[in-house]
Amino acid sequence: MTLMTAHRILIATAIVFFVVYAVWEAFHTRAGGGWALVRSAIALLVAVGFGIYFRSLGKS
């Protein structure tokens, strides 16, 4: 396994984590109020950012 492969695995894991966290926060809006939706949106934005970065790794 090369270092780039390990990096791709870690980035993919981070994407999955942030998507799961965003969904979890979205379902817990009653307990967290409006801030849970804010945290959910931020987590989705981070997941999208990591996804864009992940896609750019294949080109280099």
C-alpha positions in Angstrom: 0.0 0.0 0.0 1.4 3.4 -1.0 1.1 6.5 1.0 -1.4 7.9 -1.5 -3.6 4.9 -1.1 -3.6 5.4 2.7 -4.4 9.1 2.2 -7.4 8.2 -0.1 -8.7 5.8 2.5 -8.5 8.4 5.2 -10.2 11.1 3.1 -13.0 8.6 2.1 -13.5 7.8 5.8 -13.7 11.4 6.6 -16.4 12.0 3.9 -18.5 9.1 5.3 -18.1 10.4 8.9 -19.2 13.9 8.0 -22.2 12.7 6.0 -23.3 10.4 8.9 -22.8 13.2 11.4 -24.8 15.6 9.3 -27.7 13.1 9.1 -27.5 12.4 12.8 -27.6 16.1 13.6 -30.5 16.7 11.2 -32.5 14.0 13.0 -31.8 15.5 16.4 -33.0 19.0 15.8 -35.6 18.9 18.6 -32.9 18.3 21.2 -30.4 20.7 19.8 -32.7 23.3 18.4 -31.8 25.4 15.4 -28.1 24.9 16.0 -28.3 21.3 15.1 -29.4 22.2 11.6 -26.5 24.7 11.4 -24.0 21.9 12.5 -25.7 19.6 10.0 -25.2 22.1 7.1 -21.6 22.7 8.1 -20.9 19.0 8.2 -22.4 18.6 4.7 -20.3 21.4 3.4 -17.1 19.8 4.9 -18.1 16.5 3.3 -18.6 18.2 -0.1 -15.2 19.9 0.3 -13.5 16.6 1.1 -15.3 15.0 -1.9 -14.0 17.7 -4.2 -10.5 17.2 -2.8 -10.9 13.4 -3.1 -11.8 13.7 -6.8 -8.8 16.0 -7.4 -6.4 13.4 -6.0 -7.0 11.1 -9.0 -5.7 13.7 -11.4 -2.4 14.2 -9.8 
